[in-house]
């Protein structure tokens, strides 16, 4: 490994002169700096980031915790975050919570031990009013940006989120505009703020249209393809008379739609189906899915902007980004005969 001392010996100058040249200090002539910098490149010199961090107490590292690398939403957020961080001279340390509170605690503490300059967290939601690791982030003054909605245990942090309430309501209004009045909802985890907003958007649009909400049309479906398929089978068994299904996210919608199609239900001729998120597979599913286009790249870019403001000593406000409805082939007019779903 090439050291400053090695460059100094070849250049015939002091180690201090080499250090100043590589840091572009103004008290050296342009010619001297240019000659030493060119020599450093030729010799393959790479600065020791750890040593620099010890001197200025900045590591240029940012921690990022997302649920899993396979999550189709956070993969796009990660892409934008890494790009924006790179442009600003930061490296990202990536970890996965896998939706487990204990693992989230462990990976954040590892970030803290690495002296990261800031942390991005897609929270593992829970019902507690306080969580020790989040309290420790505040005590140590570590700039933290939440990727998603805030809950009581993390309300003190700045965040960037999608306006799920308005976007979910737009899906319901779209189905109502097609003539649907019996719209089932495949609900997500009850303790997650984003899931709560999406079902509230559905209920609000029903109320605004003068359609009574019917709890028999709400099915717990979690957030995965498998849970969506299980909810669809329960829907078929109970046969509540719905002509459309609105799912809490695209994975649930795709799991449900696949199960229904395999049972002989035609989408949208017999039953309309809509999701939320616009993950890549939704456009190329067996029946292209009507959904909400979440601004994933924008979420990542805004998160980095918020982090930069925190690092600069500012106190930015949370950001809520609108999302737009994308209509595809999975939703259509109410069937002529819709009293009973036949499979």
BALOBA-1460 file (C-alpha; in Angstrom, 3 decimals):
// residues 343
<rec num="1" residu="x" x="0.000" y="0.000" z="0.000"/>
<rec num="2" residu="x" x="1.409" y="3.382" z="-1.054"/>
<rec num="3" residu="x" x="1.935" y="5.801" z="1.837"/>
<rec num="4" residu="x" x="2.409" y="9.580" z="1.933"/>
<rec num="5" residu="x" x="6.014" y="8.905" z="2.928"/>
<rec num="6" residu="x" x="6.568" y="6.932" z="-0.296"/>
<rec num="7" residu="x" x="5.223" y="9.775" z="-2.427"/>
<rec num="8" residu="x" x="7.326" y="12.312" z="-0.503"/>
<rec num="9" residu="x" x="10.527" y="10.330" z="-1.141"/>
<rec num="10" residu="x" x="9.880" y="10.104" z="-4.887"/>
<rec num="11" residu="x" x="8.825" y="13.758" z="-5.128"/>
<rec num="12" residu="x" x="11.716" y="14.997" z="-3.001"/>
<rec num="13" residu="x" x="9.464" y="16.915" z="-0.618"/>
<rec num="14" residu="x" x="8.256" y="16.552" z="2.953"/>
<rec num="15" residu="x" x="5.329" y="14.373" z="4.028"/>
<rec num="16" residu="x" x="3.529" y="17.553" z="5.133"/>
<rec num="17" residu="x" x="3.880" y="19.019" z="1.633"/>
<rec num="18" residu="x" x="2.399" y="15.858" z="0.120"/>
<rec num="19" residu="x" x="-0.474" y="15.955" z="2.605"/>
<rec num="20" residu="x" x="-1.238" y="19.574" z="1.785"/>
<rec num="21" residu="x" x="-1.063" y="18.927" z="-1.955"/>
<rec num="22" residu="x" x="-3.478" y="16.015" z="-1.782"/>
<rec num="23" residu="x" x="-5.862" y="18.087" z="0.333"/>
<rec num="24" residu="x" x="-5.555" y="20.956" z="-2.175"/>
<rec num="25" residu="x" x="-4.414" y="23.438" z="0.466"/>
<rec num="26" residu="x" x="-3.972" y="27.034" z="-0.787"/>
<rec num="27" residu="x" x="-0.500" y="27.610" z="0.688"/>
<rec num="28" residu="x" x="1.224" y="25.558" z="-2.040"/>
<rec num="29" residu="x" x="1.848" y="26.667" z="-5.602"/>
<rec num="30" residu="x" x="-0.419" y="25.277" z="-8.295"/>
<rec num="31" residu="x" x="2.543" y="23.648" z="-10.008"/>
<rec num="32" residu="x" x="3.689" y="21.812" z="-6.881"/>
<rec num="33" residu="x" x="0.169" y="20.558" z="-6.123"/>
<rec num="34" residu="x" x="-0.347" y="19.407" z="-9.702"/>
<rec num="35" residu="x" x="2.998" y="17.538" z="-9.779"/>
<rec num="36" residu="x" x="2.398" y="15.747" z="-6.463"/>
<rec num="37" residu="x" x="-1.211" y="14.879" z="-7.284"/>
<rec num="38" residu="x" x="-0.177" y="13.397" z="-10.637"/>
<rec num="39" residu="x" x="2.594" y="11.393" z="-8.944"/>
<rec num="40" residu="x" x="0.119" y="10.062" z="-6.345"/>
<rec num="41" residu="x" x="-2.167" y="8.839" z="-9.130"/>
<rec num="42" residu="x" x="0.713" y="7.172" z="-10.955"/>
<rec num="43" residu="x" x="1.800" y="5.382" z="-7.792"/>
<rec num="44" residu="x" x="-1.749" y="4.196" z="-7.086"/>
<rec num="45" residu="x" x="-2.204" y="6.084" z="-3.833"/>
<rec num="46" residu="x" x="-5.589" y="5.612" z="-2.138"/>
<rec num="47" residu="x" x="-6.451" y="7.861" z="0.845"/>
<rec num="48" residu="x" x="-7.113" y="6.127" z="4.166"/>
<rec num="49" residu="x" x="-10.746" y="7.054" z="4.865"/>
<rec num="50" residu="x" x="-10.562" y="5.670" z="8.410"/>
<rec num="51" residu="x" x="-7.623" y="7.871" z="9.306"/>
<rec num="52" residu="x" x="-9.314" y="10.893" z="7.793"/>
<rec num="53" residu="x" x="-12.453" y="10.134" z="9.775"/>
<rec num="54" residu="x" x="-10.489" y="10.042" z="13.007"/>
<rec num="55" residu="x" x="-9.061" y="13.480" z="12.265"/>
<rec num="56" residu="x" x="-12.289" y="15.278" z="11.349"/>
<rec num="57" residu="x" x="-14.781" y="13.017" z="13.159"/>
<rec num="58" residu="x" x="-16.618" y="12.383" z="9.885"/>
<rec num="59" residu="x" x="-16.660" y="8.930" z="8.316"/>
<rec num="60" residu="x" x="-18.623" y="9.834" z="5.154"/>
<rec num="61" residu="x" x="-20.648" y="6.695" z="5.850"/>
<rec num="62" residu="x" x="-24.441" y="6.514" z="6.013"/>
<rec num="63" residu="x" x="-26.336" y="3.503" z="7.334"/>
<rec num="64" residu="x" x="-29.453" y="2.218" z="5.564"/>
<rec num="65" residu="x" x="-31.906" y="-0.307" z="7.025"/>
<rec num="66" residu="x" x="-34.616" y="-1.729" z="4.745"/>
<rec num="67" residu="x" x="-36.805" y="-4.811" z="5.237"/>
<rec num="68" residu="x" x="-35.136" y="-7.007" z="2.605"/>
<rec num="69" residu="x" x="-33.195" y="-6.731" z="-0.671"/>
<rec num="70" residu="x" x="-36.048" y="-8.493" z="-2.459"/>
<rec num="71" residu="x" x="-38.608" y="-5.860" z="-1.435"/>
<rec num="72" residu="x" x="-39.680" y="-4.359" z="-4.798"/>
<rec num="73" residu="x" x="-40.433" y="-0.929" z="-3.315"/>
<rec num="74" residu="x" x="-37.208" y="-0.408" z="-1.395"/>
<rec num="75" residu="x" x="-35.018" y="-1.688" z="-4.221"/>
<rec num="76" residu="x" x="-35.875" y="1.466" z="-6.191"/>
<rec num="77" residu="x" x="-35.543" y="3.689" z="-3.131"/>
<rec num="78" residu="x" x="-32.088" y="2.186" z="-2.559"/>
<rec num="79" residu="x" x="-31.089" y="2.928" z="-6.142"/>
<rec num="80" residu="x" x="-31.920" y="6.622" z="-5.752"/>
<rec num="81" residu="x" x="-30.367" y="6.890" z="-2.300"/>
<rec num="82" residu="x" x="-27.075" y="5.325" z="-3.351"/>
<rec num="83" residu="x" x="-26.869" y="7.556" z="-6.415"/>
<rec num="84" residu="x" x="-27.546" y="10.722" z="-4.428"/>
<rec num="85" residu="x" x="-25.163" y="9.690" z="-1.634"/>
<rec num="86" residu="x" x="-22.412" y="8.950" z="-4.156"/>
<rec num="87" residu="x" x="-22.745" y="12.394" z="-5.711"/>
<rec num="88" residu="x" x="-22.305" y="13.933" z="-2.255"/>
<rec num="89" residu="x" x="-19.242" y="11.837" z="-1.426"/>
<rec num="90" residu="x" x="-20.916" y="9.358" z="0.953"/>
<rec num="91" residu="x" x="-20.884" y="5.560" z="0.984"/>
<rec num="92" residu="x" x="-23.888" y="3.524" z="2.120"/>
<rec num="93" residu="x" x="-23.731" y="0.656" z="4.589"/>
<rec num="94" residu="x" x="-26.720" y="-1.577" z="3.836"/>
<rec num="95" residu="x" x="-28.489" y="-3.854" z="6.321"/>
<rec num="96" residu="x" x="-31.802" y="-5.704" z="6.361"/>
<rec num="97" residu="x" x="-34.223" y="-5.845" z="9.274"/>
<rec num="98" residu="x" x="-36.271" y="-8.694" z="7.719"/>
<rec num="99" residu="x" x="-39.219" y="-7.098" z="9.523"/>
<rec num="100" residu="x" x="-37.792" y="-8.133" z="12.900"/>
<rec num="101" residu="x" x="-37.528" y="-5.565" z="15.703"/>
<rec num="102" residu="x" x="-34.593" y="-7.343" z="17.357"/>
<rec num="103" residu="x" x="-32.597" y="-7.477" z="14.127"/>
<rec num="104" residu="x" x="-33.346" y="-3.805" z="13.437"/>
<rec num="105" residu="x" x="-31.919" y="-2.948" z="16.868"/>
<rec num="106" residu="x" x="-28.766" y="-4.973" z="16.179"/>
<rec num="107" residu="x" x="-27.975" y="-3.516" z="12.777"/>
<rec num="108" residu="x" x="-28.556" y="0.085" z="13.885"/>
<rec num="109" residu="x" x="-26.222" y="-0.440" z="16.848"/>
<rec num="110" residu="x" x="-23.582" y="-1.814" z="14.483"/>
<rec num="111" residu="x" x="-23.939" y="1.324" z="12.400"/>
<rec num="112" residu="x" x="-23.479" y="3.413" z="15.534"/>
<rec num="113" residu="x" x="-20.306" y="1.480" z="16.388"/>
<rec num="114" residu="x" x="-18.997" y="2.297" z="12.896"/>
<rec num="115" residu="x" x="-19.557" y="5.985" z="13.687"/>
<rec num="116" residu="x" x="-21.800" y="6.571" z="10.675"/>
<rec num="117" residu="x" x="-22.635" y="10.198" z="9.963"/>
<rec num="118" residu="x" x="-26.356" y="9.417" z="9.635"/>
<rec num="119" residu="x" x="-28.923" y="6.637" z="9.371"/>
<rec num="120" residu="x" x="-31.867" y="5.918" z="7.067"/>
<rec num="121" residu="x" x="-34.439" y="3.504" z="8.515"/>
<rec num="122" residu="x" x="-37.542" y="1.885" z="7.076"/>
<rec num="123" residu="x" x="-39.038" y="1.221" z="10.529"/>
<rec num="124" residu="x" x="-40.198" y="-2.124" z="11.831"/>
<rec num="125" residu="x" x="-43.582" y="-0.962" z="13.074"/>
<rec num="126" residu="x" x="-44.803" y="-1.959" z="16.512"/>
<rec num="127" residu="x" x="-47.414" y="-0.777" z="19.000"/>
<rec num="128" residu="x" x="-44.964" y="0.488" z="21.659"/>
<rec num="129" residu="x" x="-44.869" y="4.194" z="22.475"/>
<rec num="130" residu="x" x="-41.089" y="4.123" z="22.807"/>
<rec num="131" residu="x" x="-38.259" y="1.925" z="21.531"/>
<rec num="132" residu="x" x="-34.752" y="2.022" z="23.107"/>
<rec num="133" residu="x" x="-32.765" y="2.097" z="19.865"/>
<rec num="134" residu="x" x="-34.686" y="5.121" z="18.585"/>
<rec num="135" residu="x" x="-34.211" y="6.874" z="21.911"/>
<rec num="136" residu="x" x="-30.469" y="6.166" z="21.691"/>
<rec num="137" residu="x" x="-30.293" y="7.699" z="18.217"/>
<rec num="138" residu="x" x="-31.718" y="10.902" z="19.692"/>
<rec num="139" residu="x" x="-29.433" y="10.859" z="22.732"/>
<rec num="140" residu="x" x="-26.339" y="10.475" z="20.546"/>
<rec num="141" residu="x" x="-27.530" y="13.120" z="18.111"/>
<rec num="142" residu="x" x="-27.223" y="10.882" z="15.051"/>
<rec num="143" residu="x" x="-29.041" y="12.406" z="12.051"/>
<rec num="144" residu="x" x="-31.846" y="9.994" z="11.184"/>
<rec num="145" residu="x" x="-34.339" y="9.968" z="8.305"/>
<rec num="146" residu="x" x="-37.274" y="7.572" z="8.254"/>
<rec num="147" residu="x" x="-38.284" y="5.950" z="4.975"/>
<rec num="148" residu="x" x="-42.018" y="5.741" z="5.487"/>
<rec num="149" residu="x" x="-44.688" y="6.835" z="7.901"/>
<rec num="150" residu="x" x="-44.031" y="7.766" z="11.494"/>
<rec num="151" residu="x" x="-45.545" y="5.928" z="14.470"/>
<rec num="152" residu="x" x="-45.629" y="6.954" z="18.163"/>
<rec num="153" residu="x" x="-42.225" y="5.382" z="18.886"/>
<rec num="154" residu="x" x="-40.503" y="7.283" z="16.054"/>
<rec num="155" residu="x" x="-42.589" y="10.432" z="15.711"/>
<rec num="156" residu="x" x="-39.688" y="12.691" z="16.713"/>
<rec num="157" residu="x" x="-37.737" y="11.950" z="13.527"/>
<rec num="158" residu="x" x="-38.028" y="13.583" z="10.137"/>
<rec num="159" residu="x" x="-39.443" y="11.328" z="7.425"/>
<rec num="160" residu="x" x="-40.438" y="11.042" z="3.791"/>
<rec num="161" residu="x" x="-43.631" y="9.184" z="2.929"/>
<rec num="162" residu="x" x="-46.204" y="8.621" z="0.209"/>
<rec num="163" residu="x" x="-49.633" y="10.217" z="0.605"/>
<rec num="164" residu="x" x="-51.235" y="6.791" z="0.957"/>
<rec num="165" residu="x" x="-54.540" y="8.200" z="2.192"/>
<rec num="166" residu="x" x="-55.249" y="10.207" z="-0.965"/>
<rec num="167" residu="x" x="-53.819" y="7.574" z="-3.321"/>
<rec num="168" residu="x" x="-55.891" y="4.739" z="-1.851"/>
<rec num="169" residu="x" x="-58.984" y="6.916" z="-2.023"/>
<rec num="170" residu="x" x="-58.288" y="7.501" z="-5.725"/>
<rec num="171" residu="x" x="-58.296" y="3.732" z="-6.325"/>
<rec num="172" residu="x" x="-61.686" y="3.392" z="-4.621"/>
<rec num="173" residu="x" x="-63.148" y="6.313" z="-6.568"/>
<rec num="174" residu="x" x="-61.920" y="4.711" z="-9.798"/>
<rec num="175" residu="x" x="-63.756" y="1.493" z="-8.966"/>
<rec num="176" residu="x" x="-66.885" y="3.432" z="-7.997"/>
<rec num="177" residu="x" x="-66.735" y="5.317" z="-11.315"/>
<rec num="178" residu="x" x="-66.910" y="1.936" z="-13.085"/>
<rec num="179" residu="x" x="-70.193" y="1.181" z="-11.309"/>
<rec num="180" residu="x" x="-68.887" y="-0.931" z="-8.436"/>
<rec num="181" residu="x" x="-70.675" y="-0.559" z="-5.115"/>
<rec num="182" residu="x" x="-69.618" y="-3.762" z="-3.367"/>
<rec num="183" residu="x" x="-65.843" y="-3.338" z="-3.147"/>
<rec num="184" residu="x" x="-63.848" y="-5.737" z="-0.986"/>
<rec num="185" residu="x" x="-60.611" y="-4.620" z="0.659"/>
<rec num="186" residu="x" x="-57.650" y="-6.889" z="1.383"/>
<rec num="187" residu="x" x="-56.132" y="-5.132" z="4.401"/>
<rec num="188" residu="x" x="-52.500" y="-5.016" z="5.518"/>
<rec num="189" residu="x" x="-50.853" y="-5.262" z="8.960"/>
<rec num="190" residu="x" x="-53.087" y="-3.401" z="11.410"/>
<rec num="191" residu="x" x="-50.133" y="-1.882" z="13.309"/>
<rec num="192" residu="x" x="-48.551" y="-0.318" z="10.205"/>
<rec num="193" residu="x" x="-49.405" y="3.362" z="9.564"/>
<rec num="194" residu="x" x="-49.246" y="2.930" z="5.784"/>
<rec num="195" residu="x" x="-51.763" y="0.086" z="5.928"/>
<rec num="196" residu="x" x="-54.031" y="2.126" z="8.189"/>
<rec num="197" residu="x" x="-53.950" y="5.049" z="5.764"/>
<rec num="198" residu="x" x="-54.791" y="2.866" z="2.781"/>
<rec num="199" residu="x" x="-57.858" y="1.315" z="4.379"/>
<rec num="200" residu="x" x="-58.953" y="4.738" z="5.668"/>
<rec num="201" residu="x" x="-58.654" y="6.138" z="2.134"/>
<rec num="202" residu="x" x="-60.922" y="3.333" z="0.935"/>
<rec num="203" residu="x" x="-63.482" y="3.939" z="3.668"/>
<rec num="204" residu="x" x="-63.433" y="7.704" z="3.166"/>
<rec num="205" residu="x" x="-64.132" y="7.434" z="-0.559"/>
<rec num="206" residu="x" x="-67.000" y="5.041" z="0.117"/>
<rec num="207" residu="x" x="-68.526" y="7.528" z="2.590"/>
<rec num="208" residu="x" x="-68.124" y="10.409" z="0.149"/>
<rec num="209" residu="x" x="-69.979" y="8.374" z="-2.479"/>
<rec num="210" residu="x" x="-72.786" y="7.550" z="-0.038"/>
<rec num="211" residu="x" x="-71.880" y="3.865" z="0.041"/>
<rec num="212" residu="x" x="-72.107" y="2.248" z="3.501"/>
<rec num="213" residu="x" x="-68.898" y="0.533" z="4.624"/>
<rec num="214" residu="x" x="-69.413" y="-3.193" z="5.146"/>
<rec num="215" residu="x" x="-66.992" y="-4.998" z="7.452"/>
<rec num="216" residu="x" x="-67.872" y="-8.281" z="5.741"/>
<rec num="217" residu="x" x="-66.010" y="-6.963" z="2.693"/>
<rec num="218" residu="x" x="-62.742" y="-6.441" z="4.590"/>
<rec num="219" residu="x" x="-60.303" y="-9.355" z="4.697"/>
<rec num="220" residu="x" x="-56.991" y="-9.448" z="6.567"/>
<rec num="221" residu="x" x="-54.292" y="-10.162" z="3.999"/>
<rec num="222" residu="x" x="-50.924" y="-9.033" z="5.381"/>
<rec num="223" residu="x" x="-48.455" y="-7.813" z="2.776"/>
<rec num="224" residu="x" x="-47.137" y="-10.779" z="0.766"/>
<rec num="225" residu="x" x="-48.139" y="-12.747" z="-2.324"/>
<rec num="226" residu="x" x="-48.863" y="-15.819" z="-0.202"/>
<rec num="227" residu="x" x="-51.086" y="-13.859" z="2.169"/>
<rec num="228" residu="x" x="-52.934" y="-12.367" z="-0.790"/>
<rec num="229" residu="x" x="-53.616" y="-15.838" z="-2.196"/>
<rec num="230" residu="x" x="-54.909" y="-17.051" z="1.191"/>
<rec num="231" residu="x" x="-57.202" y="-14.020" z="1.470"/>
<rec num="232" residu="x" x="-58.572" y="-14.695" z="-2.020"/>
<rec num="233" residu="x" x="-59.464" y="-18.269" z="-1.093"/>
<rec num="234" residu="x" x="-61.253" y="-16.974" z="2.003"/>
<rec num="235" residu="x" x="-63.044" y="-14.447" z="-0.204"/>
<rec num="236" residu="x" x="-64.224" y="-17.232" z="-2.538"/>
<rec num="237" residu="x" x="-65.378" y="-19.342" z="0.384"/>
<rec num="238" residu="x" x="-67.370" y="-16.525" z="1.991"/>
<rec num="239" residu="x" x="-68.557" y="-15.118" z="-1.363"/>
<rec num="240" residu="x" x="-69.643" y="-11.712" z="-0.001"/>
<rec num="241" residu="x" x="-71.049" y="-10.549" z="-3.325"/>
<rec num="242" residu="x" x="-68.301" y="-8.059" z="-4.159"/>
<rec num="243" residu="x" x="-67.681" y="-7.091" z="-7.777"/>
<rec num="244" residu="x" x="-64.243" y="-5.591" z="-7.162"/>
<rec num="245" residu="x" x="-61.293" y="-6.084" z="-4.838"/>
<rec num="246" residu="x" x="-58.895" y="-3.380" z="-3.711"/>
<rec num="247" residu="x" x="-55.683" y="-4.705" z="-2.182"/>
<rec num="248" residu="x" x="-53.361" y="-2.968" z="0.270"/>
<rec num="249" residu="x" x="-50.376" y="-3.481" z="-2.037"/>
<rec num="250" residu="x" x="-49.439" y="-5.037" z="-5.370"/>
<rec num="251" residu="x" x="-48.003" y="-8.236" z="-3.910"/>
<rec num="252" residu="x" x="-51.267" y="-8.985" z="-2.109"/>
<rec num="253" residu="x" x="-53.229" y="-8.074" z="-5.250"/>
<rec num="254" residu="x" x="-51.091" y="-10.343" z="-7.438"/>
<rec num="255" residu="x" x="-51.354" y="-13.253" z="-5.004"/>
<rec num="256" residu="x" x="-55.125" y="-12.822" z="-4.804"/>
<rec num="257" residu="x" x="-55.576" y="-12.369" z="-8.543"/>
<rec num="258" residu="x" x="-53.485" y="-15.444" z="-9.331"/>
<rec num="259" residu="x" x="-55.543" y="-17.564" z="-6.926"/>
<rec num="260" residu="x" x="-58.807" y="-16.250" z="-8.381"/>
<rec num="261" residu="x" x="-57.708" y="-16.811" z="-11.969"/>
<rec num="262" residu="x" x="-56.717" y="-20.374" z="-11.088"/>
<rec num="263" residu="x" x="-60.230" y="-20.895" z="-9.716"/>
<rec num="264" residu="x" x="-61.754" y="-19.809" z="-13.024"/>
<rec num="265" residu="x" x="-62.639" y="-16.228" z="-12.081"/>
<rec num="266" residu="x" x="-62.174" y="-13.868" z="-15.009"/>
<rec num="267" residu="x" x="-60.485" y="-10.540" z="-14.302"/>
<rec num="268" residu="x" x="-61.996" y="-8.020" z="-14.916"/>
<rec num="269" residu="x" x="-65.046" y="-9.590" z="-16.590"/>
<rec num="270" residu="x" x="-66.233" y="-11.277" z="-13.370"/>
<rec num="271" residu="x" x="-64.270" y="-9.292" z="-10.801"/>
<rec num="272" residu="x" x="-62.089" y="-6.181" z="-10.934"/>
<rec num="273" residu="x" x="-58.788" y="-6.127" z="-9.044"/>
<rec num="274" residu="x" x="-56.589" y="-3.169" z="-8.010"/>
<rec num="275" residu="x" x="-53.348" y="-2.916" z="-6.060"/>
<rec num="276" residu="x" x="-51.002" y="-0.287" z="-4.685"/>
<rec num="277" residu="x" x="-47.315" y="0.379" z="-5.345"/>
<rec num="278" residu="x" x="-46.706" y="-0.278" z="-9.048"/>
<rec num="279" residu="x" x="-43.966" y="-2.849" z="-8.516"/>
<rec num="280" residu="x" x="-42.391" y="-4.033" z="-11.755"/>
<rec num="281" residu="x" x="-44.289" y="-7.313" z="-11.980"/>
<rec num="282" residu="x" x="-47.676" y="-5.560" z="-11.746"/>
<rec num="283" residu="x" x="-47.410" y="-4.285" z="-15.312"/>
<rec num="284" residu="x" x="-46.476" y="-7.727" z="-16.644"/>
<rec num="285" residu="x" x="-48.827" y="-9.883" z="-14.561"/>
<rec num="286" residu="x" x="-51.258" y="-12.283" z="-16.299"/>
<rec num="287" residu="x" x="-53.740" y="-9.418" z="-16.280"/>
<rec num="288" residu="x" x="-51.835" y="-6.091" z="-16.059"/>
<rec num="289" residu="x" x="-52.718" y="-4.586" z="-12.697"/>
<rec num="290" residu="x" x="-54.436" y="-1.282" z="-12.026"/>
<rec num="291" residu="x" x="-52.443" y="0.248" z="-9.198"/>
<rec num="292" residu="x" x="-50.940" y="3.338" z="-7.596"/>
<rec num="293" residu="x" x="-47.593" y="4.468" z="-8.940"/>
<rec num="294" residu="x" x="-45.490" y="5.115" z="-5.836"/>
<rec num="295" residu="x" x="-42.722" y="7.678" z="-6.503"/>
<rec num="296" residu="x" x="-39.949" y="5.324" z="-5.349"/>
<rec num="297" residu="x" x="-36.992" y="7.146" z="-6.900"/>
<rec num="298" residu="x" x="-38.357" y="10.453" z="-5.636"/>
<rec num="299" residu="x" x="-38.684" y="9.009" z="-2.130"/>
<rec num="300" residu="x" x="-35.006" y="8.070" z="-2.163"/>
<rec num="301" residu="x" x="-33.875" y="11.426" z="-3.544"/>
<rec num="302" residu="x" x="-35.905" y="13.405" z="-1.007"/>
<rec num="303" residu="x" x="-34.588" y="11.216" z="1.826"/>
<rec num="304" residu="x" x="-31.012" y="12.150" z="0.872"/>
<rec num="305" residu="x" x="-31.962" y="15.830" z="0.674"/>
<rec num="306" residu="x" x="-33.407" y="15.632" z="4.187"/>
<rec num="307" residu="x" x="-30.279" y="13.890" z="5.447"/>
<rec num="308" residu="x" x="-28.043" y="16.583" z="3.952"/>
<rec num="309" residu="x" x="-30.058" y="19.264" z="5.734"/>
<rec num="310" residu="x" x="-29.692" y="17.416" z="9.037"/>
<rec num="311" residu="x" x="-25.946" y="17.062" z="8.497"/>
<rec num="312" residu="x" x="-25.779" y="20.802" z="7.792"/>
<rec num="313" residu="x" x="-27.454" y="21.513" z="11.136"/>
<rec num="314" residu="x" x="-30.907" y="22.369" z="9.783"/>
<rec num="315" residu="x" x="-34.251" y="21.057" z="11.078"/>
<rec num="316" residu="x" x="-36.200" y="20.045" z="7.954"/>
<rec num="317" residu="x" x="-39.910" y="19.297" z="7.933"/>
<rec num="318" residu="x" x="-41.309" y="15.859" z="7.030"/>
<rec num="319" residu="x" x="-42.156" y="15.424" z="3.346"/>
<rec num="320" residu="x" x="-45.312" y="13.794" z="1.990"/>
<rec num="321" residu="x" x="-45.236" y="12.941" z="-1.713"/>
<rec num="322" residu="x" x="-48.366" y="12.406" z="-3.829"/>
<rec num="323" residu="x" x="-48.821" y="9.235" z="-5.875"/>
<rec num="324" residu="x" x="-50.884" y="8.727" z="-9.012"/>
<rec num="325" residu="x" x="-53.387" y="6.133" z="-10.153"/>
<rec num="326" residu="x" x="-52.333" y="3.932" z="-13.069"/>
<rec num="327" residu="x" x="-55.251" y="2.205" z="-14.797"/>
<rec num="328" residu="x" x="-54.585" y="-1.081" z="-16.553"/>
<rec num="329" residu="x" x="-56.571" y="-4.109" z="-17.705"/>
<rec num="330" residu="x" x="-57.462" y="-5.580" z="-14.284"/>
<rec num="331" residu="x" x="-60.341" y="-3.163" z="-13.633"/>
<rec num="332" residu="x" x="-63.487" y="-2.800" z="-15.710"/>
<rec num="333" residu="x" x="-67.198" y="-2.037" z="-15.535"/>
<rec num="334" residu="x" x="-69.400" y="-3.893" z="-13.081"/>
<rec num="335" residu="x" x="-70.552" y="-7.250" z="-14.536"/>
<rec num="336" residu="x" x="-74.102" y="-7.389" z="-15.867"/>
<rec num="337" residu="x" x="-74.943" y="-10.159" z="-13.400"/>
<rec num="338" residu="x" x="-73.061" y="-9.732" z="-10.117"/>
<rec num="339" residu="x" x="-75.192" y="-11.132" z="-7.345"/>
<rec num="340" residu="x" x="-72.981" y="-14.178" z="-6.821"/>
<rec num="341" residu="x" x="-69.404" y="-14.920" z="-7.787"/>
<rec num="342" residu="x" x="-69.415" y="-18.214" z="-9.652"/>
<rec num="343" residu="x" x="-66.320" y="-20.442" z="-9.547"/>
